[in-house]
Amino acid sequence: MSVERLVLILPVLLFSVVAHEYAHARVAVAEGDPTPAMLGRLTLNPLPHIDLIGSVAVPLLLIVLNTGFLFGWAKPVPTVPRNYRNFRRGDILVSGAGVAMNFALAIAFTLLAGVVGAIGGDPGAAPLLEGLRLMAAFGILINLILGVFNLLPIPPLDGSHLFYHLLPATWGARYRALGHQYGLLLVALVIMIPGVGRLLLAPAFWLFGLAAQVAGL
């Protein structure tokens, strides 16, 4: 991957993972848990959110390994679910907020790409507009990947919280216990085993194709 593309991709990735965690923090506070605000996480400033592994090391490793997709994460926002006014409702809304933010950003980047294309005509005629349009395209793909990936029902991903509430209580408790033991290992396998990540993220690539048609990419 060229340096020029990295310059376009990395800021979009960083903004997207920070916005994901900000959404968790915002909804947690709205649901009655002051913890994110008390810990300084209710902000779009990237510094409190950056995780050296998820925000730096993993994206660079995926680039070096040429895995065909790029994603990362910020430091998870600490929450205290017992503070939610309604535990089940709060847990579902807080867990889904990050994914919803990523899909909303994907839509916003799609609109941006379409507007830039309409203004610039042939992207090659205006290097600045071409760069902006390419950045928007990366924004669409990155946020769709983040959204779909985080919906996977593998603890500690957001999808595991949503899936938990679909299970009977005893199954849910067992599911979370197994997740605490093996969840991070499963996430690592999804990331590292060639082809597995692309297979599980197939809906993201399908949605990207649809967005590209809408934006005229």
C-alpha positions as CSV (number, residue, x, y, z in Angstrom):
1,M,0.0,0.0,0.0
2,S,1.4,3.4,-1.0
3,V,2.3,6.1,1.5
4,E,-0.3,8.4,-0.2
5,R,-3.1,5.9,0.6
6,L,-1.9,5.4,4.2
7,V,-2.1,9.2,4.7
8,L,-5.7,9.0,3.6
9,I,-6.7,5.8,5.4
10,L,-5.2,6.2,8.8
11,P,-6.9,9.4,9.8
12,V,-10.3,8.0,8.7
13,L,-9.7,4.8,10.6
14,L,-8.7,6.7,13.8
15,F,-11.7,9.0,13.6
16,S,-14.0,6.1,13.0
17,V,-12.9,4.0,16.0
18,V,-12.9,7.1,18.2
19,A,-16.4,7.9,17.1
20,H,-17.4,4.3,17.8
21,E,-16.3,4.6,21.4
22,Y,-17.7,8.1,21.8
23,A,-21.1,6.7,20.9
24,H,-20.8,4.1,23.6
25,A,-19.9,6.8,26.1
26,R,-22.7,9.2,25.1
27,V,-25.4,6.5,25.3
28,A,-24.1,5.1,28.6
29,V,-24.3,8.6,30.2
30,A,-27.8,9.0,28.7
31,E,-28.8,5.7,30.2
32,G,-27.7,6.8,33.7
33,D,-24.1,5.7,34.0
34,P,-21.7,8.7,34.7
35,T,-18.6,6.6,34.4
36,P,-17.5,7.5,30.9
37,A,-17.8,11.2,31.6
38,M,-16.0,10.9,34.9
39,L,-13.1,9.1,33.2
40,G,-12.9,11.7,30.4
41,R,-14.2,9.5,27.6
42,L,-17.2,11.6,26.7
43,T,-15.1,13.4,24.0
44,L,-14.1,13.1,20.3
45,N,-10.6,14.0,21.2
46,P,-8.7,10.9,20.1
47,L,-6.0,11.0,22.8
48,P,-8.1,9.5,25.7
49,H,-9.4,6.8,23.3
50,I,-6.2,5.6,21.5
51,D,-5.1,2.1,22.2
52,L,-1.6,1.3,21.1
53,I,-2.4,-2.2,20.0
54,G,-5.8,-1.6,18.4
55,S,-5.4,1.9,17.0
56,V,-1.7,1.5,15.9
57,A,-0.2,-2.0,15.9
58,V,-3.1,-4.0,14.5
59,P,-3.8,-1.7,11.5
60,L,-0.1,-1.5,10.6
61,L,0.2,-5.3,10.9
62,L,-2.8,-5.9,8.6
63,I,-1.3,-3.5,6.1
64,V,2.1,-5.3,6.2
65,L,0.4,-8.7,5.9
66,N,-1.8,-7.4,3.0
67,T,-4.8,-9.2,4.5
68,G,-7.2,-7.3,2.1
69,F,-9.1,-5.5,4.9
70,L,-8.2,-2.9,7.5
71,F,-9.7,-2.2,10.9
72,G,-8.7,-1.4,14.4
73,W,-10.2,-0.3,17.7
74,A,-9.9,2.3,20.4
75,K,-9.8,1.6,24.2
76,P,-13.2,0.3,25.2
77,V,-15.2,2.8,27.2
78,P,-15.5,1.7,30.8
79,T,-19.1,1.4,31.9
80,V,-20.9,0.2,35.0
81,P,-24.1,-1.5,33.7
82,R,-25.7,-1.6,37.2
83,N,-26.0,2.2,36.9
84,Y,-28.3,2.0,33.9
85,R,-31.9,2.9,34.7
86,N,-32.9,-0.4,33.1
87,F,-30.1,-2.9,32.7
88,R,-31.4,-4.8,29.7
89,R,-32.4,-1.7,27.8
90,G,-29.2,0.1,28.7
91,D,-26.9,-2.8,27.8
92,I,-28.6,-3.2,24.4
93,L,-28.6,0.5,23.6
94,V,-25.0,1.1,24.8
95,S,-23.7,-2.0,23.0
96,G,-25.5,-1.1,19.7
97,A,-24.5,2.6,19.8
98,G,-21.0,2.0,18.4
99,V,-22.2,-0.1,15.6
100,A,-24.9,2.4,14.8
101,M,-22.3,5.2,14.7
102,N,-20.2,3.3,12.2
103,F,-23.2,2.6,9.9
104,A,-24.2,6.3,10.2
105,L,-20.6,7.3,9.2
106,A,-20.7,4.9,6.3
107,I,-23.9,6.7,5.1
108,A,-22.3,10.1,5.6
109,F,-19.1,9.1,3.7
110,T,-21.3,7.8,0.9
111,L,-23.1,11.1,0.6
112,L,-19.8,13.0,0.7
113,A,-18.3,10.8,-2.0
114,G,-21.4,11.5,-4.2
115,V,-21.3,15.2,-3.6
116,V,-17.6,15.5,-4.3
117,G,-18.1,13.4,-7.5
118,A,-20.9,15.7,-8.6
119,I,-18.8,18.8,-8.0
120,G,-15.6,17.6,-9.4
121,G,-16.8,15.7,-12.5
122,D,-13.8,13.6,-13.5
123,P,-11.9,13.0,-10.3
124,G,-8.6,13.0,-12.2
125,A,-9.1,16.6,-13.2
126,A,-8.8,17.9,-9.6
127,P,-6.2,16.1,-7.4
128,L,-7.6,17.6,-4.2
129,L,-11.2,16.5,-5.0
130,E,-9.8,13.1,-6.1
131,G,-8.1,12.7,-2.7
132,L,-11.2,13.7,-0.8
133,R,-13.3,11.3,-2.8
134,L,-10.8,8.5,-2.2
135,M,-10.8,9.3,1.5
136,A,-14.6,9.1,1.5
137,A,-14.5,5.7,-0.2
138,F,-12.1,4.5,2.5
139,G,-14.4,5.9,5.1
140,I,-17.4,3.9,3.7
141,L,-15.4,0.7,3.7
142,I,-13.7,1.1,7.0
143,N,-17.0,1.9,8.8
144,L,-18.9,-0.9,7.2
145,I,-16.1,-3.3,8.3
146,L,-16.1,-1.9,11.8
147,G,-19.9,-2.2,12.0
148,V,-20.2,-5.7,10.7
149,F,-17.1,-7.0,12.6
150,N,-18.4,-5.6,15.9
151,L,-21.8,-7.3,15.3
152,L,-20.1,-10.7,15.4
153,P,-21.4,-12.6,18.5
154,I,-17.9,-13.1,19.8
155,P,-17.1,-11.7,23.3
156,P,-16.1,-9.0,24.0
157,L,-17.4,-7.6,20.7
158,D,-20.6,-5.6,20.8
159,G,-22.6,-8.3,19.0
160,S,-22.0,-10.6,22.0
161,H,-23.9,-8.3,24.3
162,L,-26.8,-8.2,21.9
163,F,-26.8,-12.0,21.4
164,Y,-26.6,-12.5,25.2
165,H,-30.0,-10.9,25.6
166,L,-31.6,-13.4,23.1
167,L,-30.5,-16.4,25.2
168,P,-32.2,-17.9,28.2
169,A,-30.6,-16.8,31.5
170,T,-28.6,-20.0,32.1
171,W,-27.4,-20.2,28.5
172,G,-26.5,-16.5,28.6
173,A,-24.4,-17.0,31.8
174,R,-22.5,-19.9,30.2
175,Y,-22.1,-18.0,27.0
176,R,-20.5,-15.0,28.8
177,A,-18.3,-17.3,30.9
178,L,-16.9,-19.0,27.8
179,G,-16.5,-15.6,26.2
180,H,-14.3,-14.4,29.0
181,Q,-12.2,-17.5,28.6
182,Y,-11.9,-17.8,24.9
183,G,-13.3,-14.6,23.3
184,L,-10.1,-12.7,22.7
185,L,-8.5,-15.9,21.2
186,L,-11.4,-16.3,18.8
187,V,-11.2,-12.6,17.8
188,A,-7.5,-13.0,17.2
189,L,-8.1,-16.1,15.0
190,V,-10.7,-14.2,13.0
191,I,-8.2,-11.4,12.4
192,M,-5.1,-13.6,11.6
193,I,-6.3,-16.7,9.8
194,P,-6.3,-15.9,6.0
195,G,-9.7,-15.9,4.5
196,V,-11.7,-16.2,7.7
197,G,-12.0,-12.4,8.3
198,R,-13.0,-11.8,4.6
199,L,-15.6,-14.5,4.8
200,L,-17.2,-13.2,8.0
201,L,-17.0,-9.6,6.7
202,A,-18.6,-10.5,3.4
203,P,-21.8,-8.4,4.2
204,A,-19.5,-5.3,4.6
205,F,-18.0,-5.8,1.2
206,W,-21.5,-6.3,-0.3
207,L,-22.8,-3.1,1.3
208,F,-19.7,-1.3,0.1
209,G,-20.5,-2.3,-3.5
210,L,-24.0,-1.0,-3.0
211,A,-22.7,2.3,-1.5
212,A,-20.2,2.6,-4.4
213,Q,-23.0,2.4,-6.9
214,V,-25.0,5.0,-5.0
215,A,-22.0,7.4,-4.8
216,G,-20.9,6.8,-8.3
217,L,-17.5,5.5,-7.3
